[in-house]
């Protein structure tokens, strides 16, 4: 009995330790993410040195040196920025053709195929890889070629997630992975990298785990290769029902991805999924947004799509949690207010009759103050909401100007880090529509009562009773407490003089004096 108790306690301790092994790693990941710009700067410094060396080689007309440096830059950009990868691949292809080196051309095509699949251009990747002349390449390159073809079909399967076509793509990938192993040199790092992928795609979780661990423990892996291995182990642990162990290995992978400035990756996305399943929405949201930033930085279309499927779900739940917290605070405040009122009532009952009238007046005054305060809060909340949206639009305008400046100065590498299409007018229309909808919900009779203040024939017609005209929108903003003409002008994208003109025009159409007109507009009641 004593031994059984010790065994049970030991098992509990082991499982508890096993499940919390990632806590320190998460702290390390947070530090790495906070310093991601430092690692990117390191990467850029290395790239810049190689670009300078390439310029020297181009000046000396040394084609062989140019080729090596272009391929070196392809290596640097391969999991960092797709567009730059493709740029230097194209330069390398031109030089290889000048040298009439068929095996080298084939090798560059294989590299191009990998870059295309990493960017989510699967059809282009297959076309490029299938165009490789297999007769002119070595067995080691054939192994890389077939492994890349296998990876392409595996990624297509992960992307489509279709119950009919997904098994077909996996089967094609399995065929190519077998061929890749046949051409690979046994007991090399490349062989075990392919073998581990094969075992994992065959759903041989135990075998895949052993092979990945062998690859990690017996070869000097780069940070990127280590991230691939640990990310794959995280996936294996996730599929076999060990979520905490999966978090541990996904975290190791993410740390190495950040420190090596690797942008084509899935570790952070998978971490976000696992933390979302654990109910840690705040951490899940941080990681999924970082994953989207990485995918956008690299221009990995399929990764952006995959993250885009998850991000709204996590964001929705995060907002639900925030709303529930607000609701709890509201309920607590209500209960507290009721308690205070009850206490006041109890005190009033116990006070002498001479002070009852004074206490009653005090309660009425207090309630009126609360009501006034509540109205102020409502007005301030709405005003703050639209000020924030105005600032957001101004930031978009600044970004648009910045993009134009980048185009003029031909800083295309910098430009490609940001979305290409920014529709300021659309953003404003969405903002105005949202303003109209919320305002008319609060003041459903505003348009009718406003028109009653105008002389016959000058009433304003509103489309579908939803979209306000500019005149109505100006006075709607005034009604919710925004009296500053500069703020109104900024929100509506007009000059202050234009706002004055609109106001003067409306006052001239009023049945009453300008001063009384403004007062009567402000007296229109909300629901």
Backbone torsions as a table, in degrees:
resi	resn	phi	psi	omega
1	UNK	NA	-43.2	179.4
2	UNK	-63.2	-42.4	179.6
3	UNK	-64.1	-38.1	179.3
4	UNK	-64.4	-40.4	178.7
5	UNK	-63.8	-43.3	179.0
6	UNK	-63.9	-39.9	179.7
7	UNK	-63.9	-41.7	179.8
8	UNK	-64.2	-45.5	178.8
9	UNK	-63.8	-39.6	179.0
10	UNK	-64.2	-41.4	178.9
11	UNK	-64.3	-41.3	178.8
12	UNK	-61.9	-43.4	179.8
13	UNK	-63.2	-42.3	-178.3
14	UNK	-63.7	-46.0	-178.4
15	UNK	-65.4	-37.6	178.7
16	UNK	-65.1	-43.9	177.7
17	UNK	-64.8	-41.8	-179.1
18	UNK	-60.6	-38.8	-175.8
19	UNK	-79.5	-18.5	-176.2
20	UNK	-107.9	13.7	-174.5
21	UNK	-69.5	-14.4	-175.8
22	UNK	-92.7	-6.2	-172.7
23	UNK	-59.2	-49.2	178.8
24	UNK	-64.0	-34.7	178.9
25	UNK	-66.4	-37.3	178.2
26	UNK	-61.5	-41.3	176.9
27	UNK	-60.8	-41.4	178.7
28	UNK	-64.6	-39.2	178.1
29	UNK	-64.5	-41.9	179.4
30	UNK	-60.8	-41.2	178.2
31	UNK	-64.2	-43.0	179.6
32	UNK	-61.8	-43.6	179.5
33	UNK	-64.7	-37.9	177.9
34	UNK	-65.1	-24.7	-178.3
35	UNK	-110.7	22.5	-175.5
36	UNK	-61.4	-33.6	179.2
37	UNK	-63.2	-32.7	177.9
38	UNK	-63.3	-44.2	-179.0
39	UNK	-69.4	-34.9	176.2
40	UNK	-66.4	-40.4	177.7
41	UNK	-62.3	-39.6	176.4
42	UNK	-60.2	-45.3	179.1
43	UNK	-61.1	-45.0	-179.0
44	UNK	-64.1	-35.2	179.3
45	UNK	-64.7	-42.4	177.9
46	UNK	-63.1	-45.0	-179.6
47	UNK	-62.4	-41.1	-178.1
48	UNK	-63.0	-40.0	177.9
49	UNK	-61.1	-41.4	-179.0
50	UNK	-71.4	-31.4	176.0
51	UNK	-66.6	-39.7	177.5
52	UNK	-63.0	-42.7	178.2
53	UNK	-62.6	-38.1	178.7
54	UNK	-65.4	-40.4	177.9
55	UNK	-61.2	-38.9	177.7
56	UNK	-64.3	-43.8	179.8
57	UNK	-64.6	-38.1	179.2
58	UNK	-67.6	-35.7	178.6
59	UNK	-67.3	-32.0	-179.0
60	UNK	-87.6	-2.2	179.1
61	UNK	63.0	24.9	-180.0
62	UNK	-86.5	98.3	-174.8
63	UNK	-65.2	-41.8	-178.9
64	UNK	-62.1	-43.1	178.7
65	UNK	-67.0	-39.1	177.2
66	UNK	-60.3	-42.7	-179.1
67	UNK	-61.6	-47.1	-179.1
68	UNK	-61.5	-41.5	-178.0
69	UNK	-71.2	-36.7	175.8
70	UNK	-63.2	-43.0	177.6
71	UNK	-66.6	-33.2	176.7
72	UNK	-64.0	-40.8	177.7
73	UNK	-69.2	-32.7	173.5
74	UNK	-59.7	-43.7	178.1
75	UNK	-58.9	-42.1	-177.6
76	UNK	-68.0	-39.0	-176.0
77	UNK	-87.8	-11.4	-167.5
78	UNK	-53.3	-43.4	178.5
79	UNK	-113.7	22.4	-174.6
80	UNK	-115.8	-59.5	178.3
81	UNK	-140.6	118.9	-176.3
82	UNK	-63.5	-47.8	-173.9
83	UNK	-59.8	-40.0	177.8
84	UNK	-69.4	-36.8	176.1
85	UNK	-57.3	-49.2	-178.5
86	UNK	-64.2	-35.8	-179.9
87	UNK	-60.6	-48.3	-177.4
88	UNK	-76.8	-25.8	172.2
89	UNK	-63.8	-44.4	179.7
90	UNK	-62.2	-40.4	177.8
91	UNK	-64.4	-40.5	179.6
92	UNK	-64.9	-38.5	179.5
93	UNK	-63.2	-41.0	179.3
94	UNK	-60.6	-44.6	-179.3
95	UNK	-66.9	-42.1	-179.5
96	UNK	-61.4	-37.3	178.3
97	UNK	-69.1	-36.2	176.8
98	UNK	-63.8	-34.1	179.9
99	UNK	-82.7	-5.8	-179.2
100	UNK	53.6	43.4	-177.6
101	UNK	-105.6	93.9	-176.0
102	UNK	-61.5	-45.9	178.6
103	UNK	-60.3	-36.7	-179.8
104	UNK	-69.0	-39.2	176.9
105	UNK	-60.7	-42.3	179.0
106	UNK	-63.4	-42.0	179.3
107	UNK	-61.4	-42.0	-179.4
108	UNK	-66.5	-36.6	177.3
109	UNK	-62.6	-38.1	177.8
110	UNK	-63.0	-42.8	178.3
111	UNK	-62.7	-39.4	179.7
112	UNK	-65.6	-40.9	178.0
113	UNK	-59.2	-41.6	179.1
114	UNK	-64.9	-40.5	179.1
115	UNK	-63.8	-40.9	-179.5
116	UNK	-65.2	-43.4	179.5
117	UNK	-67.9	-33.1	178.3
118	UNK	-65.8	-25.8	178.8
119	UNK	-91.7	-1.3	179.3
120	UNK	87.1	8.6	177.4
121	UNK	-91.0	73.4	-170.0
122	UNK	-67.8	-44.2	-179.3
123	UNK	-62.3	-44.0	178.8
124	UNK	-64.7	-36.7	178.4
125	UNK	-63.4	-45.6	-179.8
126	UNK	-64.2	-42.8	179.1
127	UNK	-60.4	-43.3	-179.1
128	UNK	-66.6	-46.5	-178.2
129	UNK	-66.3	-38.6	-179.8
130	UNK	-72.2	-15.4	178.6
131	UNK	-86.3	-3.6	-179.3
132	UNK	-69.3	132.2	177.7
133	UNK	-78.5	101.1	-176.1
134	UNK	-67.4	-19.3	-175.8
135	UNK	-72.6	-18.9	-173.5
136	UNK	-105.8	2.1	-175.8
137	UNK	-110.4	156.6	-179.1
138	UNK	-75.8	169.0	178.7
139	UNK	-62.1	-36.7	-179.3
140	UNK	-65.1	-39.3	176.7
141	UNK	-70.3	-34.7	175.6
142	UNK	-61.6	-39.6	178.3
143	UNK	-61.1	-43.8	178.9
144	UNK	-65.5	-41.2	179.4
145	UNK	-58.5	-51.6	-176.8
146	UNK	-69.5	-32.8	176.3
147	UNK	-65.9	-37.4	178.3
148	UNK	-68.8	-39.2	174.9
149	UNK	-61.9	-42.3	178.3
150	UNK	-61.3	-46.6	-179.9
151	UNK	-60.4	-37.0	179.1
152	UNK	-61.6	-48.0	-179.7
153	UNK	-67.5	-35.0	176.5
154	UNK	-63.8	-42.7	-179.6
155	UNK	-67.4	-36.0	176.0
156	UNK	-62.3	-43.3	179.0
157	UNK	-60.3	-44.3	178.9
158	UNK	-64.8	-31.2	-176.8
159	UNK	-76.7	-46.3	-174.9
160	UNK	-75.2	-38.3	179.6
161	UNK	52.2	34.7	-179.3
162	UNK	-96.2	129.3	-176.0
163	UNK	-63.7	-22.2	179.6
164	UNK	-86.1	-49.9	-172.5
165	UNK	-87.8	-26.3	-177.2
166	UNK	-57.1	-47.9	178.1
167	UNK	-61.0	-33.0	179.8
168	UNK	-66.9	-42.9	179.0
169	UNK	-65.6	-40.3	178.5
170	UNK	-63.7	-40.3	179.0
171	UNK	-62.9	-41.3	177.0
172	UNK	-62.9	-42.5	178.1
173	UNK	-61.4	-41.0	179.6
174	UNK	-62.8	-38.1	178.3
175	UNK	-62.1	-45.2	-179.1
176	UNK	-69.5	-34.9	-178.9
177	UNK	-67.7	-34.9	176.2
178	UNK	-64.1	-42.7	178.8
179	UNK	-64.5	-40.2	178.7
180	UNK	-60.3	-40.7	179.0
181	UNK	-65.8	-35.5	179.8
182	UNK	-64.0	-32.8	-178.5
183	UNK	-92.1	-13.8	-177.2
184	UNK	-74.0	146.3	176.1
185	UNK	-75.0	122.4	-175.9
186	UNK	-58.9	149.7	175.2
187	UNK	56.7	36.1	171.3
188	UNK	-113.1	165.7	179.4
189	UNK	-59.5	-42.0	179.1
190	UNK	-61.9	-40.4	179.3
191	UNK	-60.9	-47.7	-176.2
192	UNK	-72.4	-28.4	174.7
193	UNK	-64.2	-43.4	178.7
194	UNK	-69.2	-41.8	-178.8
195	UNK	-61.8	-41.1	-179.6
196	UNK	-65.1	-39.1	177.4
197	UNK	-65.2	-40.1	179.7
198	UNK	-61.1	-47.3	-178.6
199	UNK	-62.6	-39.6	-178.4
200	UNK	-67.5	-42.8	-179.4
201	UNK	-71.6	-19.4	174.1
202	UNK	-84.0	1.3	-176.7
203	UNK	61.3	25.1	173.5
204	UNK	-87.6	80.3	-169.9
205	UNK	-63.2	-43.1	-179.4
206	UNK	-67.0	-44.4	178.7
207	UNK	-63.8	-41.7	179.4
208	UNK	-63.3	-42.4	178.8
209	UNK	-59.2	-45.7	-178.9
210	UNK	-64.0	-41.1	-177.6
211	UNK	-69.6	-43.2	178.2
212	UNK	-61.0	-43.1	179.6
213	UNK	-65.7	-37.2	177.3
214	UNK	-63.9	-44.7	179.3
215	UNK	-59.8	-44.2	-178.9
216	UNK	-67.4	-39.0	-171.9
217	UNK	-85.0	-17.2	-172.7
218	UNK	-116.3	0.5	-179.7
219	UNK	-137.0	151.8	-178.8
220	UNK	-85.2	90.5	-175.0
221	UNK	-82.9	148.1	171.5
222	UNK	-72.5	168.4	178.1
223	UNK	-59.7	-38.1	-179.9
224	UNK	-67.3	-43.1	178.1
225	UNK	-64.7	-39.3	178.0
226	UNK	-62.8	-38.7	178.2
227	UNK	-64.7	-39.9	177.5
228	UNK	-61.8	-46.0	-178.0
229	UNK	-64.2	-47.3	-178.0
230	UNK	-69.8	-34.8	176.3
231	UNK	-64.6	-40.6	178.0
232	UNK	-65.5	-40.7	176.7
233	UNK	-63.9	-37.3	175.7
234	UNK	-60.4	-41.7	178.0
235	UNK	-63.7	-41.7	179.8
236	UNK	-63.0	-46.1	178.7
237	UNK	-63.3	-36.6	177.7
238	UNK	-64.2	-42.7	-178.2
239	UNK	-71.2	-22.6	-178.4
240	UNK	-100.9	10.4	171.8
241	UNK	86.9	28.7	176.6
242	UNK	-122.7	74.7	-173.8
243	UNK	-61.3	-38.2	-179.6
244	UNK	-67.7	-38.8	176.6
245	UNK	-67.6	-36.0	176.4
246	UNK	-62.5	-42.4	177.8
247	UNK	-60.6	-41.5	-180.0
248	UNK	-57.2	-48.0	-175.5
249	UNK	-77.8	-35.4	174.3
250	UNK	-62.7	-36.1	178.5
251	UNK	-66.4	-43.2	176.0
252	UNK	-58.2	-43.4	179.8
253	UNK	-63.4	-44.7	-178.2
254	UNK	-63.5	-39.0	178.0
255	UNK	-60.1	-46.6	-179.8
256	UNK	-68.5	-33.9	176.0
257	UNK	-62.6	-46.1	-178.7
258	UNK	-65.2	-44.8	-176.5
259	UNK	-70.4	-25.5	177.7
260	UNK	-96.5	6.7	-179.6
261	UNK	55.2	41.2	176.9
262	UNK	-87.9	124.6	-176.9
263	UNK	-106.5	-20.2	178.2
264	UNK	-93.8	91.9	-171.0
265	UNK	-153.7	163.3	179.8
266	UNK	-125.2	-2.8	-172.5
267	UNK	-61.3	-47.8	-178.4
268	UNK	-65.3	-37.3	177.9
269	UNK	-62.6	-44.2	179.1
270	UNK	-67.1	-36.7	175.2
271	UNK	-61.0	-43.4	179.2
272	UNK	-59.5	-42.1	178.4
273	UNK	-59.4	-46.5	-176.7
274	UNK	-67.0	-41.8	178.3
275	UNK	-68.8	-31.8	175.0
276	UNK	-63.8	-42.5	177.8
277	UNK	-64.8	-29.0	178.4
278	UNK	-83.1	-3.4	178.9
279	UNK	86.3	8.6	179.0
280	UNK	-92.6	74.5	-172.3
281	UNK	-64.5	-35.5	-178.3
282	UNK	-63.4	-47.0	179.4
283	UNK	-68.3	-39.5	178.8
284	UNK	-60.2	-41.8	-179.5
285	UNK	-65.7	-40.8	178.8
286	UNK	-60.2	-46.0	-175.7
287	UNK	-72.9	-35.8	-179.1
288	UNK	-70.9	-34.0	176.3
289	UNK	-70.4	-36.5	175.4
290	UNK	-64.8	-39.1	178.7
291	UNK	-63.3	-39.8	177.7
292	UNK	-66.1	-39.7	177.2
293	UNK	-61.4	-42.1	178.6
294	UNK	-62.5	-47.3	-178.2
295	UNK	-62.7	-38.9	179.1
296	UNK	-70.3	-37.8	178.9
297	UNK	-61.1	-45.1	-179.1
298	UNK	-77.2	-26.0	-171.8
299	UNK	73.6	44.0	175.9
300	UNK	-89.8	101.0	-172.7
301	UNK	-63.2	-43.4	-178.2
302	UNK	-68.3	-35.0	177.7
303	UNK	-67.7	-38.7	177.4
304	UNK	-61.9	-40.8	178.6
305	UNK	-64.4	-45.4	-178.7
306	UNK	-62.0	-44.2	178.4
307	UNK	-65.6	-37.9	179.9
308	UNK	-62.9	-23.9	176.5
309	UNK	-74.5	-27.6	-173.7
310	UNK	-96.3	-39.2	-172.7
311	UNK	-54.2	-46.9	-179.4
312	UNK	-61.8	-33.6	-179.7
313	UNK	-66.5	-47.4	179.9
314	UNK	-64.9	-41.7	179.9
315	UNK	-63.6	-40.8	179.4
316	UNK	-61.5	-47.1	-179.6
317	UNK	-65.9	-36.7	178.3
318	UNK	-62.9	-42.2	178.6
319	UNK	-67.9	-34.4	176.9
320	UNK	-63.1	-40.6	178.6
321	UNK	-63.1	-44.6	179.2
322	UNK	-61.6	-42.3	-179.7
323	UNK	-65.0	-39.4	177.8
324	UNK	-63.2	-39.2	177.5
325	UNK	-63.7	-41.1	177.5
326	UNK	-64.3	-40.8	179.0
327	UNK	-62.1	-41.1	179.1
328	UNK	-62.8	-41.8	178.1
329	UNK	-63.0	-40.9	178.8
330	UNK	-63.0	-43.8	178.6
331	UNK	-63.8	-43.3	179.2
332	UNK	-61.0	-42.8	179.5
333	UNK	-63.7	-39.3	179.7
334	UNK	-65.1	-46.2	179.2
335	UNK	-61.9	-42.6	179.4
336	UNK	-63.0	-41.0	178.8
337	UNK	-63.5	-42.9	178.5
338	UNK	-62.7	-39.1	178.7
339	UNK	-63.3	-43.1	179.3
340	UNK	-62.9	-43.3	179.0
341	UNK	-61.5	-44.4	179.6
342	UNK	-61.4	-39.6	178.7
343	UNK	-64.5	-41.9	178.9
344	UNK	-62.9	-43.3	179.1
345	UNK	-60.5	-43.2	179.8
346	UNK	-62.0	-39.4	178.2
347	UNK	-66.7	-39.0	-179.5
348	UNK	-62.6	-42.4	-179.7
349	UNK	-59.2	-36.3	-176.2
350	UNK	-86.7	-8.8	178.4
351	UNK	-79.3	159.2	179.7
352	UNK	-67.7	151.7	-174.2
353	UNK	-58.8	-26.9	-177.8
354	UNK	-65.0	-30.7	-175.6
355	UNK	-97.3	0.8	-177.0
356	UNK	-61.9	-41.9	-178.5
357	UNK	-64.1	-42.7	178.9
358	UNK	-62.9	-41.0	179.2
359	UNK	-65.4	-39.2	179.2
360	UNK	-62.7	-42.4	177.7
361	UNK	-63.2	-37.4	178.6
362	UNK	-63.4	-41.3	178.9
363	UNK	-63.6	-43.8	-179.9
364	UNK	-62.1	-44.0	179.4
365	UNK	-62.7	-41.3	178.9
366	UNK	-63.0	-42.8	179.6
367	UNK	-64.7	-38.9	177.6
368	UNK	-64.0	-39.1	177.5
369	UNK	-63.7	-40.7	178.2
370	UNK	-63.1	-42.3	-179.8
371	UNK	-63.8	-43.8	178.0
372	UNK	-61.7	-43.2	179.9
373	UNK	-62.8	-41.5	179.8
374	UNK	-61.7	-41.3	178.5
375	UNK	-64.9	-40.2	178.1
376	UNK	-62.4	-42.6	179.9
377	UNK	-61.3	-43.8	-179.9
378	UNK	-60.5	-46.0	-179.6
379	UNK	-64.3	-44.0	-179.0
380	UNK	-64.3	-37.1	-179.9
381	UNK	-63.4	-45.3	180.0
382	UNK	-66.0	-43.7	179.9
383	UNK	-61.5	-44.0	179.2
384	UNK	-61.7	-40.1	-179.7
385	UNK	-58.5	-45.4	-176.7
386	UNK	-78.1	-28.7	172.9
387	UNK	-62.4	-42.1	179.6
388	UNK	-63.7	-40.6	178.7
389	UNK	-67.1	-35.3	176.7
390	UNK	-64.2	-42.8	178.1
391	UNK	-62.6	-37.3	179.0
392	UNK	-63.3	-41.1	179.2
393	UNK	-66.0	-40.0	177.8
394	UNK	-61.5	-38.1	178.0
395	UNK	-65.0	-38.4	178.1
396	UNK	-64.1	-39.3	178.1
397	UNK	-63.1	-41.6	177.5
398	UNK	-63.0	-39.8	179.3
399	UNK	-65.3	-37.9	179.5
400	UNK	-64.7	-40.7	176.8
401	UNK	-63.7	-39.3	179.5
402	UNK	-63.5	-41.1	179.1
403	UNK	-62.1	-42.8	178.4
404	UNK	-60.5	-41.5	179.4
405	UNK	-64.0	-38.7	178.6
406	UNK	-64.6	-37.5	179.6
407	UNK	-66.2	-43.2	-178.6
408	UNK	-62.5	-39.9	-178.9
409	UNK	-87.8	3.3	176.3
410	UNK	59.4	35.8	175.9
411	UNK	-90.8	66.5	-171.2
412	UNK	-69.0	-32.7	-179.6
413	UNK	-61.6	-42.5	178.4
414	UNK	-67.9	-41.5	-178.5
415	UNK	-60.1	-36.4	-174.6
416	UNK	-71.4	-6.4	177.1
417	UNK	-77.3	-12.3	-175.0
418	UNK	-119.5	157.6	177.7
419	UNK	-57.0	146.8	-174.2
420	UNK	-87.0	-21.0	-174.5
421	UNK	-121.8	115.8	177.8
422	UNK	-124.7	113.1	-176.6
423	UNK	-102.7	92.9	-177.1
424	UNK	-63.9	-41.9	-177.6
425	UNK	-61.7	-41.3	178.1
426	UNK	-62.0	-42.0	180.0
427	UNK	-62.1	-39.6	179.2
428	UNK	-66.7	-42.0	-179.9
429	UNK	-62.3	-40.4	177.4
430	UNK	-62.9	-42.3	-179.8
431	UNK	-63.6	-44.9	-179.7
432	UNK	-64.4	-41.4	179.8
433	UNK	-62.3	-40.2	178.9
434	UNK	-66.3	-41.2	177.7
435	UNK	-59.9	-48.2	-178.5
436	UNK	-59.4	-45.8	-176.2
437	UNK	-62.6	-46.7	-178.6
438	UNK	-67.6	-41.6	-177.6
439	UNK	-64.8	-46.1	-178.6
440	UNK	-67.9	-24.3	174.4
441	UNK	-69.3	-37.8	178.6
442	UNK	-78.1	-34.2	-177.4
443	UNK	-127.5	72.4	-173.8
444	UNK	-64.7	-23.2	-178.3
445	UNK	-102.1	11.6	-174.0
446	UNK	-60.1	-48.9	-176.3
447	UNK	-62.1	-44.7	-179.2
448	UNK	-62.5	-46.9	-178.4
449	UNK	-69.9	-34.1	177.6
450	UNK	-64.1	-44.5	179.5
451	UNK	-64.1	-30.4	178.3
452	UNK	-65.4	-21.2	179.5
453	UNK	-84.3	-8.5	-176.8
454	UNK	-98.9	153.5	178.8
455	UNK	-68.6	157.1	-177.5
456	UNK	-58.5	137.9	179.5
457	UNK	91.2	-10.8	-178.8
458	UNK	-109.1	9.8	-179.6
459	UNK	-64.6	148.9	-177.4
460	UNK	-95.4	128.1	177.8
461	UNK	-92.1	130.9	-178.7
462	UNK	-111.3	133.4	-180.0
463	UNK	-70.6	123.9	174.0
464	UNK	56.3	16.8	-179.7
465	UNK	56.2	28.8	-177.5
466	UNK	-126.1	-44.6	-174.3
467	UNK	-96.6	121.8	179.8
468	UNK	-80.5	148.9	171.0
469	UNK	-76.8	171.2	-180.0
470	UNK	-61.6	-40.4	179.1
471	UNK	-59.8	-48.3	-179.3
472	UNK	-64.8	-37.0	-176.9
473	UNK	-66.6	-37.1	178.1
474	UNK	-61.7	-47.4	-178.2
475	UNK	-74.5	-25.4	174.2
476	UNK	-65.2	-41.9	177.9
477	UNK	-64.7	-38.5	177.1
478	UNK	-63.6	-38.4	-176.9
479	UNK	-64.4	-32.2	-178.9
480	UNK	-91.3	7.8	171.0
481	UNK	109.5	1.4	179.4
482	UNK	-93.3	95.1	-175.5
483	UNK	-97.3	-18.9	-176.2
484	UNK	-70.5	118.6	-178.4
485	UNK	-62.9	-32.7	179.6
486	UNK	-65.3	-40.8	178.1
487	UNK	-66.4	-40.8	177.8
488	UNK	-62.6	-44.7	-179.7
489	UNK	-62.9	-42.4	179.7
490	UNK	-62.3	-43.6	-178.4
491	UNK	-65.6	-41.6	-176.5
492	UNK	-89.9	-0.7	178.2
493	UNK	64.7	38.1	175.7
494	UNK	-119.9	168.2	172.6
495	UNK	-81.8	162.2	178.3
496	UNK	-62.3	-37.2	179.2
497	UNK	-62.5	-38.2	178.4
498	UNK	-63.5	-40.2	178.2
499	UNK	-62.9	-43.5	177.3
500	UNK	-59.1	-40.5	-179.4
501	UNK	-63.0	-44.8	178.8
502	UNK	-60.6	-44.0	-178.7
503	UNK	-64.1	-44.6	-179.8
504	UNK	-61.3	-40.7	179.9
505	UNK	-62.0	-43.9	-178.4
506	UNK	-69.2	-39.9	179.9
507	UNK	-63.7	-31.4	179.3
508	UNK	-70.4	-18.5	179.8
509	UNK	-96.3	-0.9	-174.5
510	UNK	-79.0	152.4	176.8
511	UNK	-75.6	-21.0	-174.5
512	UNK	-116.9	-179.5	179.6
513	UNK	-67.9	157.8	-179.8
514	UNK	-56.5	-41.3	-178.5
515	UNK	-65.7	-44.6	-179.7
516	UNK	-68.8	-32.9	178.3
517	UNK	-60.4	-49.0	178.8
518	UNK	-60.2	-41.7	-178.4
519	UNK	-64.0	-42.4	-177.8
520	UNK	-69.9	-32.7	174.9
521	UNK	-63.7	-42.8	-178.9
522	UNK	-68.8	-16.6	-179.4
523	UNK	-91.0	-3.0	176.7
524	UNK	-62.9	128.1	-171.3
525	UNK	-85.1	149.4	170.9
526	UNK	-90.7	174.5	179.4
527	UNK	-71.5	NA	NA
